[in-house]
Amino acid sequence: MKEILDHTAERMKKAEASLERELGSIRAGVANVSLLDRLEVEYYGAKTPVNQLATINVPEARMLTITPYDKSILSDLERAIYQSDLGINPTNDGTLIRLVIPALTEERRKELVKVVGKDTENAKIAIRNIRRDAMDALKKAEKNGDITEDELRANEKKVQELTDQSTKRVDEIAAKKEKELLDV
């Protein structure tokens, strides 16, 4: 039974971490290194994450600088940024690339809050699916005679507690991102 509970808790933590990664890529009008986490550049025939090819700094609140270790990939890096869904135009000065993050309009902020809500709901759905899988595993164990009905009820309660805790953490993550988006 401990295995089922541990596995359930681990999967719920992964769902939370996934939501944090997803929300980290939503631009809130401030520079954040995580904006470039999903950006990959073709480097010697392989797609390579930008953070492995360059140093990324935040010199100002609304600016990122990308200094590649190999200056020959500057144009590839610039092209990757143009082709990405970042919506930011890079400035290449020959040694580094500057990304100036524009301030968000009120309308865009509200759109992004809706995206946060959708991502949050998807995370909650994933958590509920994990709960369902755990409950099914517990019922199967009871049916096979591995646990008693009382143990089943006690473990179902523990799974529900894990679910409630995870859902609460997801709500906290979402509330933090929404506050960040709505702060002007």
N, C-alpha and C positions, 0 to 999 in steps of 0.2 A: 504493500500500500504506500509505503514511503516513496518507492520508485515513481508511482503514478503522481503523487503530490509534487515531488521534486521536478519531474518532467513537465508537469503543468505549470509550475512556477517559472521554470526556465523559459518555456515557450511564451509565457505572458510577458516576461522581461524583454524577450526578443521583439515582441510586438510593440512594446513601449519604445525600445531603442530605434526600431524602424520608423516610428512616428517622429521621433526627435530628428532623425536624419532627413526625413522627408520635409519637415518644417524648417530645418536648418537651411535648406536650399531656397526657401522663399525669401526674397529680398525685401527688407523693411526700410529701405531708404538710408541704411547705415552700412558701412563696409564691414564685411565679415568674411574671414578666410574660408568658411564652409560654403560660400557661394560657388567656389570653384571645385568642390569635392567630386562632382560627377563629370567634370570636364576632362576629356582625354585628348591627347595629341598623337598623331602618327609619328613615331620616332623609330627609325631603322626598321620599318616594316611592322612594328607592333604598336597597338594602342596603349599609351602609357598615361597614367594620371598626371596632371599638371604638378601636383605637390611632390612628385618624384623627379621632376625635370627642372624645377625652379624653386627659388625662395620667394615666398609670398608674405608681404608685409602690409601693415595698415598704418601709414604715416599720418593720416588725418582721419577724422570721423567718417568722411564719405569718399575715401580714396583707397584703392588697393594698388600695390606695385608688385609686379611679377618680374623677378630677375632670374633668367635662365642660367643654368650652370654652363650650358653650351650655347654660345651666341648664335650659332648657325640655325637654331630652331626658332628664332624670333618670329619669322614670317609664318611658320607653321602654327605657332602658338597664337599669333594674331588671327590667322584664318579660322582656327578652332573656336576662338571667342566670338568671331563674327557669325559663325554657323551655329553656335549654341543658342539656347532659348533665353539667355541672360538679358538680352535687350540693351546691352551696354556697348558703346563703341570704344575700342581700345585705342590708346595713343602710344605709338612706338617711337622712341627717341634713339634707337640704334643699340642701346645697351639694356634697356628695360621697357616694360609695358606698363602704362598707367591706366587704371580703370576708375573713372569718376562716376560714382553712383548718384543718379539724379534723385531729387526729393520726390516723394510719391504724392500724387493728387489724392484728394479725399475719396473720389470715385474708385481709384485704383486700390486704395487701402481697404475699402468695403468689399471689393472683389476678392482681394487676398484673404480677408477674414472668412469669406464664404469657402474659399479653397481650404483654409485651415479647418473649418467645420466639417467639410467633406472628408478630409484626411483623418480627422478625429473619429468620425463615424465609422470609417473603414477599419480603424484600429480597434474600436469597440466591437465591431462585428467579428474581427479576428479573435478577440478575447472570448467572446461568447462561443465561437466555434471550438476554441481550445477547452472551454468549460464543458461543452457538450461531449467532446471526445473523452475527457476525464470521467464524466458521469457514466458514459457508456462502458468504459473500462472497469469502473467500480461495479456496475450492475452485472457485467460479465463475470467478474471475480466472485460476486455473491452467488450467481447462478451456478458456477462451477464448484461452489462449496468452499472456496478459499477463504472467504470472510463470512461473518454472521450478518444478520439483518441490522443489528445494532451498530456493528462496525461500519456497515454500508452507510447508515444515516449519519454517523459521526464524521466519516470521510467526505460525504456529500456536503456537509456543513463546512468542513475545512476548504473544500474546493470553491464553495460559494464565497467564503471569506477572502480567498486568494483573488477571485474574480472581482469582488468589490474593491479590494485594495488596488488592483491593477487599473480598474476603470477610474478610480479616484486619481491615480497618478497621471493617466492619460488626460483627464480633465484639467489637471494642474498644468501639464505641459502645454495644452491648447490655450488655456487662459493666459499663460505667460507670453505665448507668441502673439495672441490677439492684442494684449496690452502693448507689446512692442510695436505692433503694426499701427495701432490707433494713436500712440503717443506722437505728437507732432514736434 
